[in-house]
Amino acid sequence: MDSLQSVLPKVLRKRGLYAHAQSAQVVHLAQRWLEQALPSFAAFVRVHTLSHATLTIACSHSIAAQECQQVAPMLREFLAPLS
């Protein structure tokens, strides 16, 4: 019997949704990582999209943007195995 972990990617690819689902997973994981890495700025940082290997992060405060730039290399390392 196949597990859900092996069947789901096949079904998503068949329906043409695999890339979209993978992007959504990366966005979700990046948001969670940033909330843990920058807990005091969690309300000011939102991960929006992953498109063409570019992760878009919106910051509603300039200090939050600076802090995001500081942790960006660590976030990139965290997300590297997913790509």
Phi and psi restraints in degrees (value plus and minus 20) as a CYANA .aco file:
   2 ASP   PHI    -100.0   -60.0
   2 ASP   PSI     124.5   164.5
   3 SER   PHI    -106.7   -66.7
   3 SER   PSI     141.6   181.6
   4 LEU   PHI     -79.6   -39.6
   4 LEU   PSI     -53.9   -13.9
   5 GLN   PHI     -83.5   -43.5
   5 GLN   PSI     -50.8   -10.8
   6 SER   PHI    -112.7   -72.7
   6 SER   PSI     -46.9    -6.9
   7 VAL   PHI    -101.5   -61.5
   7 VAL   PSI     -60.2   -20.2
   8 LEU   PHI     -77.3   -37.3
   8 LEU   PSI     -68.0   -28.0
   9 PRO   PHI     -80.0   -40.0
   9 PRO   PSI     -56.6   -16.6
  10 LYS   PHI     -83.6   -43.6
  10 LYS   PSI     -64.5   -24.5
  11 VAL   PHI     -86.4   -46.4
  11 VAL   PSI     -63.2   -23.2
  12 LEU   PHI     -83.0   -43.0
  12 LEU   PSI     -60.9   -20.9
  13 ARG   PHI     -84.4   -44.4
  13 ARG   PSI     -62.4   -22.4
  14 LYS   PHI     -80.2   -40.2
  14 LYS   PSI     -56.9   -16.9
  15 ARG   PHI    -108.9   -68.9
  15 ARG   PSI     -24.1    15.9
  16 GLY   PHI      57.8    97.8
  16 GLY   PSI       4.2    44.2
  17 LEU   PHI    -132.9   -92.9
  17 LEU   PSI     -17.5    22.5
  18 TYR   PHI     -82.3   -42.3
  18 TYR   PSI     -67.4   -27.4
  19 ALA   PHI     -83.3   -43.3
  19 ALA   PSI     -59.4   -19.4
  20 HIS   PHI     -85.3   -45.3
  20 HIS   PSI     -63.0   -23.0
  21 ALA   PHI     -85.7   -45.7
  21 ALA   PSI     -59.4   -19.4
  22 GLN   PHI     -86.1   -46.1
  22 GLN   PSI     -60.2   -20.2
  23 SER   PHI     -83.0   -43.0
  23 SER   PSI     -62.0   -22.0
  24 ALA   PHI     -83.5   -43.5
  24 ALA   PSI     -58.1   -18.1
  25 GLN   PHI     -84.8   -44.8
  25 GLN   PSI     -63.4   -23.4
  26 VAL   PHI     -83.2   -43.2
  26 VAL   PSI     -63.3   -23.3
  27 VAL   PHI     -80.6   -40.6
  27 VAL   PSI     -65.4   -25.4
  28 HIS   PHI     -83.2   -43.2
  28 HIS   PSI     -67.0   -27.0
  29 LEU   PHI     -85.4   -45.4
  29 LEU   PSI     -58.4   -18.4
  30 ALA   PHI     -84.8   -44.8
  30 ALA   PSI     -60.8   -20.8
  31 GLN   PHI     -82.4   -42.4
  31 GLN   PSI     -66.0   -26.0
  32 ARG   PHI     -82.6   -42.6
  32 ARG   PSI     -61.5   -21.5
  33 TRP   PHI     -83.3   -43.3
  33 TRP   PSI     -65.3   -25.3
  34 LEU   PHI     -84.1   -44.1
  34 LEU   PSI     -57.3   -17.3
  35 GLU   PHI     -84.1   -44.1
  35 GLU   PSI     -54.8   -14.8
  36 GLN   PHI     -98.6   -58.6
  36 GLN   PSI     -56.7   -16.7
  37 ALA   PHI     -96.1   -56.1
  37 ALA   PSI     -53.0   -13.0
  38 LEU   PHI    -148.6  -108.6
  38 LEU   PSI      46.8    86.8
  39 PRO   PHI     -81.8   -41.8
  39 PRO   PSI     -52.0   -12.0
  40 SER   PHI     -95.7   -55.7
  40 SER   PSI     -33.6     6.4
  41 PHE   PHI    -132.8   -92.8
  41 PHE   PSI     -10.2    29.8
  42 ALA   PHI     -77.5   -37.5
  42 ALA   PSI     -54.9   -14.9
  43 ALA   PHI     -93.6   -53.6
  43 ALA   PSI     -36.4     3.6
  44 PHE   PHI    -123.8   -83.8
  44 PHE   PSI     -23.9    16.1
  45 VAL   PHI    -141.1  -101.1
  45 VAL   PSI     108.6   148.6
  46 ARG   PHI    -154.8  -114.8
  46 ARG   PSI     109.2   149.2
  47 VAL   PHI    -107.9   -67.9
  47 VAL   PSI     105.9   145.9
  48 HIS   PHI    -120.3   -80.3
  48 HIS   PSI     -81.5   -41.5
  49 THR   PHI    -162.5  -122.5
  49 THR   PSI     141.7   181.7
  50 LEU   PHI    -144.8  -104.8
  50 LEU   PSI      95.7   135.7
  51 SER   PHI    -163.3  -123.3
  51 SER   PSI     107.5   147.5
  52 HIS   PHI      33.9    73.9
  52 HIS   PSI      25.8    65.8
  53 ALA   PHI      42.4    82.4
  53 ALA   PSI       3.1    43.1
  54 THR   PHI    -140.3  -100.3
  54 THR   PSI      99.8   139.8
  55 LEU   PHI    -111.7   -71.7
  55 LEU   PSI     104.7   144.7
  56 THR   PHI    -119.4   -79.4
  56 THR   PSI     101.5   141.5
  57 ILE   PHI    -140.1  -100.1
  57 ILE   PSI     107.7   147.7
  58 ALA   PHI    -125.7   -85.7
  58 ALA   PSI     115.2   155.2
  59 CYS   PHI    -142.7  -102.7
  59 CYS   PSI     110.6   150.6
  60 SER   PHI    -111.1   -71.1
  60 SER   PSI     -15.7    24.3
  61 HIS   PHI    -162.1  -122.1
  61 HIS   PSI     118.1   158.1
  62 SER   PHI     -84.0   -44.0
  62 SER   PSI     -53.8   -13.8
  63 ILE   PHI     -88.7   -48.7
  63 ILE   PSI     -57.3   -17.3
  64 ALA   PHI     -83.1   -43.1
  64 ALA   PSI     -58.7   -18.7
  65 ALA   PHI     -83.6   -43.6
  65 ALA   PSI     -60.9   -20.9
  66 GLN   PHI     -84.2   -44.2
  66 GLN   PSI     -62.4   -22.4
  67 GLU   PHI     -84.6   -44.6
  67 GLU   PSI     -58.2   -18.2
  68 CYS   PHI     -82.6   -42.6
  68 CYS   PSI     -60.5   -20.5
  69 GLN   PHI     -83.1   -43.1
  69 GLN   PSI     -54.0   -14.0
  70 GLN   PHI     -88.0   -48.0
  70 GLN   PSI     -56.6   -16.6
  71 VAL   PHI    -116.7   -76.7
  71 VAL   PSI     -20.2    19.8
  72 ALA   PHI     -76.0   -36.0
  72 ALA   PSI     -63.2   -23.2
  73 PRO   PHI     -81.8   -41.8
  73 PRO   PSI     -56.9   -16.9
  74 MET   PHI     -89.0   -49.0
  74 MET   PSI     -58.3   -18.3
  75 LEU   PHI     -84.0   -44.0
  75 LEU   PSI     -61.9   -21.9
  76 ARG   PHI     -79.6   -39.6
  76 ARG   PSI     -62.8   -22.8
  77 GLU   PHI     -83.4   -43.4
  77 GLU   PSI     -60.8   -20.8
  78 PHE   PHI     -82.9   -42.9
  78 PHE   PSI     -60.1   -20.1
  79 LEU   PHI    -106.2   -66.2
  79 LEU   PSI     -32.4     7.6
  80 ALA   PHI     -74.4   -34.4
  80 ALA   PSI     -64.1   -24.1
  81 PRO   PHI     -85.1   -45.1
  81 PRO   PSI     -37.8     2.2
  82 LEU   PHI    -100.8   -60.8
  82 LEU   PSI     -39.2     0.8
